[in-house]
Amino acid sequence: MGCTIPKKPDKVRVVFDCSARYQGHSLNDHLLQGPDLTNTLIGVLCRFRKEQIAVICDIEQMFLQFNVNKDQRDYLRFLWWKDDNLHGDPIEYRMNVHLFGAASSPGCANFGLKRVADDYEDEFGSDISDFLRNDFYVDDSLKSVASVDDAVSLVRTCETKEV
């Protein structure tokens, strides 16, 4: 259920194995993947090489940034045994956000990112919305701009708008 990251041994990440089978079924067998809304890596890389100055960013824990609709949370139930006592009664939980490893999570997160770009284009401006729509490969972005000033402006705008 938990694993450590080799480069960050003090950080524990909870991992849900959505492809683990029980009685021949896994959660991923029953989740819809949804449309593939991920930008092509080749497209992101080609656009990245257009200008002189590089900007690289990552959406921290991207899948956890997008909520699951309340009426859908029963599909993401899991059991937890307090103090790892498998002889005690399990506690039932429901995920409020999307899981790492779920077949549906990339589609939901990519849809959410593009939806934010569309819904807030008036507030963000077309440059930021185009950046969100076109320059991400899942949770990682590669963007090139013409000048250092443009790079600083892009980063500051994203921070200010909490994109």
C-alpha positions in Angstrom: 0.0 0.0 0.0 2.9 2.4 0.7 6.2 2.8 -1.0 9.2 5.0 -0.7 10.8 7.0 -3.5 14.5 6.1 -3.9 15.6 9.7 -4.3 13.3 10.8 -1.4 13.6 8.0 1.2 11.8 10.1 3.9 8.7 10.5 1.7 6.1 7.8 1.7 3.6 7.7 -1.2 0.4 5.7 -0.9 -0.1 3.5 -3.9 -3.4 1.9 -4.9 -2.9 -1.1 -7.2 -6.1 -0.7 -9.4 -5.0 -3.6 -11.5 -4.8 -6.1 -8.6 -7.2 -8.9 -9.1 -9.6 -10.4 -6.6 -11.8 -13.3 -7.8 -10.7 -12.6 -11.3 -11.6 -8.9 -11.4 -9.7 -5.6 -10.9 -10.9 -2.1 -10.4 -9.4 -1.1 -13.7 -11.5 -3.8 -15.4 -14.6 -1.9 -14.4 -13.4 1.7 -14.9 -13.9 3.5 -18.2 -10.6 4.9 -19.6 -12.4 7.7 -21.4 -11.0 9.5 -24.4 -7.3 9.9 -24.8 -6.9 13.7 -24.3 -3.1 13.5 -23.7 -1.1 15.7 -26.0 1.3 13.7 -28.1 4.8 13.7 -26.7 6.2 14.4 -30.2 3.9 17.5 -30.5 5.0 18.8 -27.0 8.7 18.2 -27.8 8.4 19.9 -31.3 6.7 23.0 -29.9 9.3 23.0 -27.1 12.1 23.4 -29.6 10.6 26.5 -31.3 12.1 29.3 -29.2 15.3 30.1 -27.4 14.4 30.0 -23.6 13.0 26.8 -21.9 10.5 26.6 -19.2 9.7 23.2 -17.6 7.1 22.6 -14.9 5.2 19.8 -13.3 1.7 19.7 -11.7 2.4 18.3 -8.3 0.3 15.2 -7.6 -1.9 16.0 -10.7 -4.5 13.3 -10.2 -5.1 14.4 -6.6 -5.9 17.9 -7.8 -9.2 16.7 -9.4 -12.2 15.7 -7.3 -14.4 12.7 -8.0 -18.1 13.6 -8.2 -19.9 12.7 -5.0 -22.2 10.3 -6.7 -19.2 8.4 -8.2 -17.2 8.0 -5.0 -18.7 4.6 -4.1 -16.8 3.2 -7.1 -13.6 4.2 -5.4 -14.2 2.6 -2.0 -11.4 0.9 -0.1 -10.9 -0.8 3.2 -8.3 0.1 5.8 -7.4 -1.9 8.9 -6.3 0.3 11.8 -2.8 -0.4 12.9 -2.5 -3.0 10.2 -4.6 -5.3 12.4 -6.2 -7.7 9.9 -8.2 -9.4 12.6 -10.1 -6.2 13.5 -13.0 -4.7 11.6 -12.0 -2.8 8.5 -12.8 0.9 8.1 -14.5 1.9 4.8 -13.3 4.9 3.0 -14.1 6.6 -0.4 -11.6 8.5 -2.5 -12.5 12.1 -3.1 -9.8 12.5 -5.7 -8.5 10.4 -8.6 -6.1 7.6 -8.0 -2.6 7.0 -9.3 -2.9 3.8 -11.2 -6.6 4.0 -12.1 -7.4 3.6 -15.8 -9.7 6.5 -15.6 -7.3 9.0 -13.9 -5.3 10.2 -16.9 -8.4 10.9 -19.0 -10.1 12.7 -16.1 -7.1 14.8 -15.2 -6.4 15.8 -18.9 -10.0 16.7 -19.3 -9.9 18.8 -16.1 -6.8 20.6 -17.2 -8.2 21.5 -20.6 -11.5 22.4 -19.0 -9.7 24.9 -16.7 -8.0 26.4 -19.7 -11.4 26.9 -21.5 -13.4 28.0 -18.4 -10.8 30.6 -17.3 -9.5 31.8 -20.6 -11.0 35.3 -20.0 -9.2 35.5 -16.6 -5.9 33.8 -17.6 -5.6 35.1 -21.1 -5.2 33.1 -24.3 -1.4 32.6 -23.8 -1.9 30.8 -20.5 -4.9 28.9 -21.7 -3.0 27.8 -24.8 -0.1 26.8 -22.6 -2.4 24.6 -20.5 -4.1 23.0 -23.5 -1.0 22.4 -25.7 2.2 22.3 -23.7 1.5 19.5 -21.2 2.3 15.9 -21.5 0.1 14.5 -18.7 1.4 16.5 -15.7 4.7 17.7 -17.2 5.1 20.8 -19.3 7.8 21.8 -21.7 7.4 25.3 -23.1 9.8 27.6 -24.9 9.6 31.3 -25.2 11.5 34.0 -27.1 13.1 35.8 -24.1 13.9 35.5 -20.4 11.3 38.3 -19.7 8.7 36.1 -21.5 9.7 33.2 -19.3 9.5 35.2 -16.1 6.1 36.6 -17.2 4.7 33.2 -17.9 5.9 31.7 -14.6 4.7 34.7 -12.6 1.3 34.8 -14.3 0.8 31.1 -13.6 1.8 31.6 -9.9 -0.4 34.7 -9.5 -3.4 33.1 -11.1 -2.7 29.8 -9.2 -2.9 27.9 -12.5 
